[in-house]
Amino acid sequence: MANRSAEGAAAQETETPFGALSVLVVEDESFTRMVLAKMLGTLGVQAVHQAADGESALAAVAAHAPDLVLCDVEMQPMDGFGFVRALRASPESRSRSLPVVFMSGRVDSDREAAARASGAALVLAKPVTRPACASRCPMG
Protein backbone atom coordinates (compact mmCIF):
# COMPACT_ATOMS: atom_id res chain seq x y z
CA MET A 1 0.00 0.00 0.00
CA ALA A 2 2.82 2.43 0.78
CA ASN A 3 4.18 2.01 -2.74
CA ARG A 4 0.80 2.90 -4.24
CA SER A 5 0.67 6.06 -2.14
CA ALA A 6 4.16 7.04 -3.25
CA GLU A 7 3.28 6.30 -6.88
CA GLY A 8 0.08 8.32 -6.54
CA ALA A 9 1.96 11.27 -5.08
CA ALA A 10 4.56 11.09 -7.86
CA ALA A 11 1.84 10.90 -10.50
CA GLN A 12 0.07 13.88 -8.96
CA GLU A 13 3.31 15.89 -9.06
CA THR A 14 3.79 15.15 -12.75
CA GLU A 15 0.16 16.07 -13.42
CA THR A 16 0.59 19.47 -11.78
CA PRO A 17 3.41 21.06 -13.77
CA PHE A 18 2.48 24.58 -12.72
CA GLY A 19 3.38 23.93 -9.10
CA ALA A 20 3.04 27.09 -7.06
CA LEU A 21 2.88 29.47 -10.02
CA SER A 22 0.58 32.46 -10.17
CA VAL A 23 -1.27 32.85 -13.47
CA LEU A 24 -3.23 35.80 -14.83
CA VAL A 25 -6.08 34.92 -17.18
CA VAL A 26 -7.05 37.79 -19.50
CA GLU A 27 -10.30 37.02 -21.29
CA ASP A 28 -13.31 39.21 -22.07
CA GLU A 29 -15.85 36.37 -21.76
CA SER A 30 -16.54 35.71 -18.08
CA PHE A 31 -17.60 32.08 -18.61
CA THR A 32 -14.38 31.31 -20.47
CA ARG A 33 -12.35 33.02 -17.71
CA MET A 34 -14.08 30.82 -15.12
CA VAL A 35 -13.44 27.62 -17.13
CA LEU A 36 -9.77 28.53 -17.60
CA ALA A 37 -9.38 29.33 -13.90
CA LYS A 38 -10.82 25.93 -12.94
CA MET A 39 -8.63 24.16 -15.51
CA LEU A 40 -5.54 25.90 -14.15
CA GLY A 41 -6.51 24.74 -10.66
CA THR A 42 -6.49 21.14 -11.92
CA LEU A 43 -2.94 21.77 -13.15
CA GLY A 44 -1.88 22.77 -9.64
CA VAL A 45 -1.82 26.54 -10.07
CA GLN A 46 -1.92 28.04 -6.60
CA ALA A 47 -3.18 31.49 -7.57
CA VAL A 48 -5.29 32.45 -10.57
CA HIS A 49 -6.00 36.13 -11.15
CA GLN A 50 -8.43 37.38 -13.76
CA ALA A 51 -8.85 40.42 -15.99
CA ALA A 52 -11.46 41.20 -18.66
CA ASP A 53 -9.27 43.21 -21.06
CA GLY A 54 -5.76 44.45 -21.68
CA GLU A 55 -6.11 47.61 -19.60
CA SER A 56 -7.29 45.76 -16.49
CA ALA A 57 -4.63 43.12 -17.15
CA LEU A 58 -1.87 45.73 -16.88
CA ALA A 59 -3.23 46.71 -13.45
CA ALA A 60 -3.46 43.04 -12.45
CA VAL A 61 0.17 42.43 -13.45
CA ALA A 62 1.23 45.35 -11.25
CA ALA A 63 -0.95 44.19 -8.35
CA HIS A 64 -0.30 40.44 -8.43
CA ALA A 65 3.06 39.91 -10.19
CA PRO A 66 1.97 36.70 -11.96
CA ASP A 67 4.47 34.16 -13.29
CA LEU A 68 2.52 33.57 -16.51
CA VAL A 69 -0.26 35.31 -18.46
CA LEU A 70 -2.86 33.52 -20.60
CA CYS A 71 -4.32 36.25 -22.78
CA ASP A 72 -7.14 36.32 -25.32
CA VAL A 73 -6.17 38.09 -28.53
CA GLU A 74 -9.46 39.75 -29.48
CA MET A 75 -10.79 42.01 -26.71
CA GLN A 76 -11.96 45.61 -26.36
CA PRO A 77 -10.90 48.30 -25.61
CA MET A 78 -7.30 46.97 -25.45
CA ASP A 79 -6.67 43.68 -27.26
CA GLY A 80 -3.99 41.11 -26.51
CA PHE A 81 -1.47 42.69 -28.87
CA GLY A 82 -1.89 46.09 -27.21
CA PHE A 83 -1.53 44.49 -23.78
CA VAL A 84 1.74 42.76 -24.69
CA ARG A 85 3.14 45.88 -26.35
CA ALA A 86 2.36 47.92 -23.23
CA LEU A 87 3.79 45.21 -20.99
CA ARG A 88 7.02 45.02 -22.99
CA ALA A 89 7.33 48.84 -22.94
CA SER A 90 7.13 48.88 -19.14
CA PRO A 91 10.07 50.19 -17.14
CA GLU A 92 9.75 47.08 -14.93
CA SER A 93 12.18 44.40 -16.15
CA ARG A 94 9.87 41.68 -14.80
CA SER A 95 7.03 42.91 -17.05
CA ARG A 96 9.31 43.00 -20.07
CA SER A 97 10.16 39.30 -19.62
CA LEU A 98 6.85 37.96 -18.26
CA PRO A 99 5.75 34.94 -20.36
CA VAL A 100 2.50 35.67 -22.23
CA VAL A 101 0.59 32.93 -24.03
CA PHE A 102 -2.07 34.11 -26.46
CA MET A 103 -5.36 32.26 -26.88
CA SER A 104 -7.17 32.63 -30.19
CA GLY A 105 -9.92 31.09 -32.25
CA ARG A 106 -7.63 31.60 -35.24
CA VAL A 107 -4.19 30.02 -35.12
CA ASP A 108 -2.23 30.19 -38.34
CA SER A 109 1.27 31.23 -39.36
CA ASP A 110 0.28 34.92 -39.66
CA ARG A 111 -1.25 34.99 -36.16
CA GLU A 112 1.74 33.14 -34.69
CA ALA A 113 4.19 35.52 -36.39
CA ALA A 114 2.25 38.56 -35.13
CA ALA A 115 2.17 37.08 -31.63
CA ARG A 116 5.91 36.50 -31.55
CA ALA A 117 6.58 39.96 -33.01
CA SER A 118 4.49 41.53 -30.23
CA GLY A 119 6.40 39.63 -27.55
CA ALA A 120 4.05 36.71 -26.82
CA ALA A 121 5.62 33.28 -26.34
CA LEU A 122 3.07 31.29 -28.33
CA VAL A 123 -0.56 31.00 -29.43
CA LEU A 124 -2.92 28.30 -28.18
CA ALA A 125 -6.08 27.48 -30.11
CA LYS A 126 -9.36 28.16 -28.34
CA PRO A 127 -10.91 26.45 -26.61
CA VAL A 128 -7.72 25.88 -24.63
CA THR A 129 -7.51 22.35 -23.30
CA ARG A 130 -5.75 21.08 -20.21
CA PRO A 131 -3.30 18.89 -22.23
CA ALA A 132 -2.41 21.78 -24.57
CA CYS A 133 -1.78 24.12 -21.68
CA ALA A 134 0.17 21.54 -19.65
CA SER A 135 2.43 20.61 -22.55
CA ARG A 136 2.97 23.99 -24.24
CA CYS A 137 2.74 26.76 -21.64
CA PRO A 138 6.06 27.99 -20.24
CA MET A 139 6.26 26.88 -16.64
CA GLY A 140 8.49 29.65 -15.39
C-alpha positions in Angstrom: 0.0 0.0 0.0 2.8 2.4 0.8 4.2 2.0 -2.7 0.8 2.9 -4.2 0.7 6.1 -2.1 4.2 7.0 -3.2 3.3 6.3 -6.9 0.1 8.3 -6.5 2.0 11.3 -5.1 4.6 11.1 -7.9 1.8 10.9 -10.5 0.1 13.9 -9.0 3.3 15.9 -9.1 3.8 15.2 -12.7 0.2 16.1 -13.4 0.6 19.5 -11.8 3.4 21.1 -13.8 2.5 24.6 -12.7 3.4 23.9 -9.1 3.0 27.1 -7.1 2.9 29.5 -10.0 0.6 32.5 -10.2 -1.3 32.9 -13.5 -3.2 35.8 -14.8 -6.1 34.9 -17.2 -7.0 37.8 -19.5 -10.3 37.0 -21.3 -13.3 39.2 -22.1 -15.8 36.4 -21.8 -16.5 35.7 -18.1 -17.6 32.1 -18.6 -14.4 31.3 -20.5 -12.4 33.0 -17.7 -14.1 30.8 -15.1 -13.4 27.6 -17.1 -9.8 28.5 -17.6 -9.4 29.3 -13.9 -10.8 25.9 -12.9 -8.6 24.2 -15.5 -5.5 25.9 -14.1 -6.5 24.7 -10.7 -6.5 21.1 -11.9 -2.9 21.8 -13.1 -1.9 22.8 -9.6 -1.8 26.5 -10.1 -1.9 28.0 -6.6 -3.2 31.5 -7.6 -5.3 32.5 -10.6 -6.0 36.1 -11.1 -8.4 37.4 -13.8 -8.9 40.4 -16.0 -11.5 41.2 -18.7 -9.3 43.2 -21.1 -5.8 44.4 -21.7 -6.1 47.6 -19.6 -7.3 45.8 -16.5 -4.6 43.1 -17.2 -1.9 45.7 -16.9 -3.2 46.7 -13.5 -3.5 43.0 -12.5 0.2 42.4 -13.5 1.2 45.3 -11.2 -1.0 44.2 -8.3 -0.3 40.4 -8.4 3.1 39.9 -10.2 2.0 36.7 -12.0 4.5 34.2 -13.3 2.5 33.6 -16.5 -0.3 35.3 -18.5 -2.9 33.5 -20.6 -4.3 36.2 -22.8 -7.1 36.3 -25.3 -6.2 38.1 -28.5 -9.5 39.8 -29.5 -10.8 42.0 -26.7 -12.0 45.6 -26.4 -10.9 48.3 -25.6 -7.3 47.0 -25.5 -6.7 43.7 -27.3 -4.0 41.1 -26.5 -1.5 42.7 -28.9 -1.9 46.1 -27.2 -1.5 44.5 -23.8 1.7 42.8 -24.7 3.1 45.9 -26.4 2.4 47.9 -23.2 3.8 45.2 -21.0 7.0 45.0 -23.0 7.3 48.8 -22.9 7.1 48.9 -19.1 10.1 50.2 -17.1 9.8 47.1 -14.9 12.2 44.4 -16.1 9.9 41.7 -14.8 7.0 42.9 -17.1 9.3 43.0 -20.1 10.2 39.3 -19.6 6.9 38.0 -18.3 5.7 34.9 -20.4 2.5 35.7 -22.2 0.6 32.9 -24.0 -2.1 34.1 -26.5 -5.4 32.3 -26.9 -7.2 32.6 -30.2 -9.9 31.1 -32.2 -7.6 31.6 -35.2 -4.2 30.0 -35.1 -2.2 30.2 -38.3 1.3 31.2 -39.4 0.3 34.9 -39.7 -1.2 35.0 -36.2 1.7 33.1 -34.7 4.2 35.5 -36.4 2.3 38.6 -35.1 2.2 37.1 -31.6 5.9 36.5 -31.5 6.6 40.0 -33.0 4.5 41.5 -30.2 6.4 39.6 -27.5 4.1 36.7 -26.8 5.6 33.3 -26.3 3.1 31.3 -28.3 -0.6 31.0 -29.4 -2.9 28.3 -28.2 -6.1 27.5 -30.1 -9.4 28.2 -28.3 -10.9 26.5 -26.6 -7.7 25.9 -24.6 -7.5 22.4 -23.3 -5.8 21.1 -20.2 -3.3 18.9 -22.2 -2.4 21.8 -24.6 -1.8 24.1 -21.7 0.2 21.5 -19.7 2.4 20.6 -22.6 3.0 24.0 -24.2 2.7 26.8 -21.6 6.1 28.0 -20.2 6.3 26.9 -16.6 8.5 29.6 -15.4 
